[in-house]
Amino acid sequence: MEFNKRVVVAGAGKSGISAAKLILDCGGEVILFDQNEKTDRPALLRQFEEYEKIGIVIGKIEEALLDTIDLLILSPGISIEAPFTEEFRKRNIPIWGEIELAYQASQGKLAAITGTNGKTTTTTMVGEICKAWQSDTYTVGNIGMPFTSIARATTKDSMVVAEISSFQLETIAEFQPDVSAILNITPDHLDRHHTLECYRDTKRKITMNQTADQVCVLNYDDESTRAMADLILARPVFFSRLTELSEGVCLIGDQIVIREAGKEVPVLSTGEMILLGNHNVENYLAAIAISHYMGVPVDVIRQVCKEFKGVAHRIEFVKEVKGVAYYNDSKGTNPDAAIKGIQAMNRPTLLIGGGYDKGVDFDDWIESFDGKVRYLVLIGQTAGLIADTARRHGFTNIIMEDNLEKAVETCYRLAEEGDAVLLSPACASWGQFANYEQRGDMFKAYVQALSEQ
């Protein structure tokens, strides 16, 4: 892709820097813009080999500069409603996200996966399945590696498997996956999307440019995603854990099967799965459906699924200390995801929760404790709100701590042999941590240190 444009890239984090490098590589000019007045300009410039072709603007963009700009690229963490974006709209300057930029610069076959929960596990599984079939496969997006970082390396034979967040879907234009997937919809990010309806519509945008000969994989067991089948142009393909489908990918007894054009092909039994829990059965179902419609043979799908061990930060066993099992579920960034974490525990549990306030309620999460949680140890911005919710539901074994390290120490002190300690915050990490990975890594480090006490 030749890209002879002058572009403002908003956000100087990992995604913004990767987008800026791609634009430079395609022949464009970049103004890297960050509103944080404390941003280190020299440190930013050192990340670019061709730093003479890049400008740095800190704090505010002057109007005179805007008149020279062809395009605005927003990093996912910046809302399309950010006040500075209005100045670009007034001048009819297109606003893309880095996902759209990467799509425009890439080649090959694309699977794009969204939903409230299960995205990372499903995307990782599909990535491993596709890579076993086609070595020229890239797993990218919200999962950690920016799509922009590999876009120029792709060829017509490449396969790209992308985890796509609702934030990234706000700013697509021509983005058109060969296979899209919407795994489920539960309330999340309402601080940004304001209403569940807006959040749901944003998720559905993953299909907006697909045609009738492309596929959208949908969860039949989720009322919101099931209803989307009538609203999209792509061919809907359902997966279901609870319903025996006449067409699609479903669980019959203990066997996942693909039903298509009057034929039934068995793929995997639940006994062959390493990952446990009903939510993971749904992840297997989705991954099998996506991989099948990406053209991967069933025998390859089956073998990789049998060997798949999951992802870090999702109900990840850390270690056992004095008969207490410690689990890292930092990826449980909303109540519905955190419910899955509780359901996976098979012992009395000390639960660490709390974090950034995304505007959701915690009633269902507290109700899911079902006598299993001995103590609820809370940190972060939402600690007070969660504590009030818990008390309203009759749960009073609540301890408030200043930070994660103190929360781990408290659990270590209170836990008894046979208990579990679970970090499953039901909240985003922002405020105290850069991301859920950092939160999970710090939890693991604190737990590893416990054996020395």
N, C-alpha and C positions, 0 to 999 in steps of 0.2 A: 504494500500500500504506500503510495506517495501522498504525503500529507503536508502540502505547502501552505500551512495556516499558522496564524499567530494565536496561541492558545493560553488562556489562564487556567492553571491547575490549582484548585483550592484544596488546601490540606497538605501539610508537609510531612505526613507520616509515611508509613510503608507503602500504602496504596498510591498516594500522591507522587512520591518519588519514582515508583515504578511506572506510573502513567507518564510522567515527565520524560523519563528515559526513552519510552516507546515513541513518543512524539518526536523527540530529537532524532531517534534512529530512523524515523520515517521522513525526515527532512523538514520538520516544522520548527517553529520558535516557541519557547515556553517562558511564561511568567509564572513562577511558583509563588502562590499567595498563601500566607498564614496569618490569621487574625491575632495570634498570640504574640504580644509585644515582646515577650522574653525569648522568642525564637532566636537561635544562634545562627546568624547569616553565614559566617565563614564555615561553620561545621556543615551546613546544608550544601554549600558550593563544593565542598571537598568530596561529596558523594557523586559528583558528575565529572567525567573526563573532559567533556566539551563545555566547561563552565562559562566560556565566553559567549555561548549561545543561549544562556539561561539568565533570566532576570529574577530577582527576589524582591517581593513586596511584603512588608510586615505591617500588620495593623489595619490599614485601610487602603483601598484602591482609589486613586484620583480619577475624576471624570475624564480628563484629557487622555488618560491611558485607555479607558474603556472604548473610546472611539476608534482605536487601532486594533481591536480584538475581534477574531472570527468565531471563537468557540470558548465555552466554559466547561471544564471537566470538574465535577464534584467528587471528592472522596466520599465513601459510604457513610462516614460518621457525620457529614454535614447535611442538614436537612435542605430540601428544595425550598423550604419556607424561610431559610435564613435571610435576614433583612438585606444583606448585600446582593443577593441574587436578583432582587427586584430591578436593580440598575441594569442588569444584563437583559432582562425581559423587556424593559422599556426600549431597548435598542434592537430588539428582535434577534439577539445573539443566541444561537442554540445552546442548550444545556444538556450535556451528557454525563453519565457516570463512567467510571473506568471500565465497567463491564461492556458497555457499548463500544468504547474505544477499542478494547481488546478484540471484540467480535469483528469489528471492521477490519482489523489488521491480521486476522487469523484465517486458517484454512482447515479443511478436514471435516470430520463428523462430530457433532456436538450434542451431549446430553446435559440438560440443565435441571437441577433439583432444588425445589424450595418446599416450604411448609414450616409450621411452628416448631415441631420436634422431630428428631430422627434424621435431620439433614446430614449431619457430619458422618454418622455411622453408615447411612445408606450411600452417601457419596463415596466414602472411602471403600466400601465393599464393591460398588460398581467400578470404581477406578482400578481396583485390583483385578476384578474379573476382566475388564477390557484390556488391561496391560498383559494379562496371561494370553490373550488372543492376538493382540496387536501391540508389539513392544513400543511403538511410537505413540504412547498414551500419556496424557498429562491430567493430573487431578488438581483442580485450581478453585479459586473464588474465595468465598467466605470461610473456607476451610483452613486458610493460612497463606497459601501461595497466590499472589495476585495473578489474575488471568493475563494482565498486561505484561508480566515478566517473561512469559513464554510464547506470546502471540506470534512473534516473528519467526520463532523456531518451528512452527507447525507447517505441515505440507498437506497436500490433498489426501494423503493416506493416514494422517494423524487422527487420533480420537482424543477429544477433550471432554472431561467429566467435571462439571462445575457446580459447586454449591452456591446458590444464589439467595441472598437475603432480601427481605422486603425493602430495605434501604437501597439496595442496588437496583431493584426493579423500578424504583421511582423515576429513574433517569435513562431508561432504555428508549431507543428510537426504532432501529431496524433489527434488533437482536432476534434471532430466529433459530432456536434449537431444532435438531432433527427429532429428538425425543425430549419432551419436558415431563416433569413430575411435580405434583402438588400432594404432599404426603398427608397433611392434616391441617386444620385451622383451629386454634384455640386463642383466647385473648393474650396479646403480647404487644409490646412497643406502642401502647395506646398513648403514651406521652408524645409520641411523634406522629402517629396516624390518627389520633383523636377518637375515632370510633372503630368498632369491630368491623362494621361494613366497609369502611375505607381500607382497613388492614386487609380484609378478604379480597377486595377488588384489586389492591396492589399486588397481592400474591398471584391473582389470576392473570396479571399482565405478562407473566412468563410465556403465555400462549398467544399473545395478541398478534404476532406476525406469522404464526404457524399456518400451514395450509392443510387441506383435507388429506393429503398423502403423508402427513407427518403425525406423530403420536403424542398424546398427552396421557400419562399414567396417573390415575386418580384412586384415592382410597374410598372404596365403596362403603366402608363402615363409618365414615365420617360424613355427617349430613351435609356439611358445607361443601366438601369436595365432590360428593356424589352429585349435588345439584349443579355443579359447574359443567357437567357433561352436556347440558343443554345450552350452554352459553359460549361455547368455544367452537372454532372452526376446525381445529385438529381432530383427528380420530381419537375418541376417548377409549382407554383401556383400563379396566378396573382391576384392583387387587383387593382381596378380602380375607381376613382371618375368621370372620364369624359367619359368612354366608357362602353357600356352595354356588358359585357362579356358573352359568352355562357357557360363558365366554369370559376369558381373563385369567388371572393367576390367583389361586385360592388354596386354602387349607382344607383338605378332606381327611377327616380322622387325624392321623399324625403325619400326613404327606402333603407337601406343597406340589401342586400340579399346574401345568399350563394347559388351558382349554382354548382351542382355536380351530375354527372351521370344522367343527365336528370331531376333532381329534383331541385326545388327552395324553399329555406327556408328563410322567412323574419326574420330579427334579430332586427333592430333598426331603428327608423326614426330620421331624423335630428332634429325634434322638441323635441325629448327626450334627446338630448345631452346637457350637461351643458357647455362644452367647445365650444367656437364659432370660426368661421373662417374656410376657405377651408382647410388649412393645418391640422387643427384638425380633419376634416372629414377624411382626408387621414390617420391620426393616428388611428382613430376608425376602419377604413377598415383593416389596417394592423394588429391591435391587435385582431380583430375578426378572421381574417384568421389564425394567429399564434395560437391562443387559440383553435380554432376548430381542427387544425391538431395536437395539443398536446393532443387531446382527451377530451376536456372539453365540456359538454352538452350545447346546444344552450340556454336553459333557464337560466343557470348560467351566460353565457356570456352576455346575454341581461340584466340581473338584475344588474350586476356589472357596465356595460357600462352606464346604466341609472344614477348610483350613483357617477360615477367617477368625481372628482373635479379638476383634473390636478396636476401639480407638482410646487414646489417652483421655482422661478427664471425664469419662462417661461410665459411672459405676465401676471405677478402676480399683482393684484391690492393691493396697499399698504395702502393708505388712501387718503381722500380728505382734502385739506387744503385751506381755503378761496375760495372755489368753484373750485379749481384746483385738478384734479385727477392724482395721482402719480402711475406709473406702473414700476415694476421691471422685465426686460427681460434680465437679465445678462447672461442667457443661450444662447442669440443670439450672438454666438462667431464667426460668419462668415457672410458675406453680405447676403447670401440667407436666413439664419435664421432671420436676422435683418429685411429683407424685410417683412417677415410674421408679425413681430411686428408692423411695420408701417401700414400694411394693416388692422390690427386689431383695430387701433385707429379710433374713430368716432368723434373726435373733433380736433381743431387746436392743434398742438403738438410742444413742445419744446423737442428736441431730444439730449440726451447725448450719444456720441459715442467715439470710439478710444480705443487703447490698444496696445497689442503686435503685431508686424508685422509678419504675416504668409506667406507673399509673394503673396497675392491675390489682385485683383483690386476692386475698389469700385464704378465703373460707374453705374452698374445696381441698386445698393443701392440708390445712389443719384437720379437716374431717378425715383425710386419708391416713392419719396417724393410727387410728383404729386400735388403740391400746399398745401399739408397738414401740412408741417413742417414750423413753424414760425422762429425758431432759431435752429441752430446746434451748440451745445456746445461740444468742443473736448478736450480730455485728452490723455496722453500716447504717446507711440513711433510713432504711425501712424497719429498723429494729423495733422502734416504738409502735409503728402501725401493726407489725406482725404480732407483737406481744398483746396488743389490745384485741386483735382478732382471735388469738388463741384463748385468751381469758373469756371472751364472749362465747366460745365453744366449750368452756369448762376445763381447758388445759391450763394448769398453773405452774408446772415445774419449769419455770423460765429463768434463764440467767442472761444478763446483758454484759457483754464484754466490749472493750475498746477496739480490739483488733483481732485478726485471725490467730496470731501466735498465742495470745492469751486465751482464746477460745479452745485451742488445741490443748493447752496446759490444763484448763478447767476440765475438759473431757477426760484427760489422762488421770486426773485426781479422782473423778467421780465414777469412772467406768469400773465395772466388776468383770471378773473372768466370765466369758461367754457372751459378753456384750459386743455390739458393733458401734464404732464412731463413724458417722457419715457426714461429709461435707456435701450438701446438696442445697444450695442457697435459695433457690426459687427467685433469684434476682440477678440482674446484670452485675458485672464486677466494677464498673466505672465508679470513680470517686476514690476508692482505696487501691485499685489495681488497674493496670493498663488494659487487661483483657482477662477472659476466664482462664486462659492458659497460664498466665502468670499467677493468678490466684491458686490454681491447682498445683502448680510447681512449688509454690511457697508452702502450701499445705503438706505436700509430700516431704519437703525438706524438714518442716517442723516435726512431722511424724517420725522420719528417719532418725532425728536427734533424740527421740524419747527413750530409746533403748539404752542410751548412755546415762540416763538419770537414775 
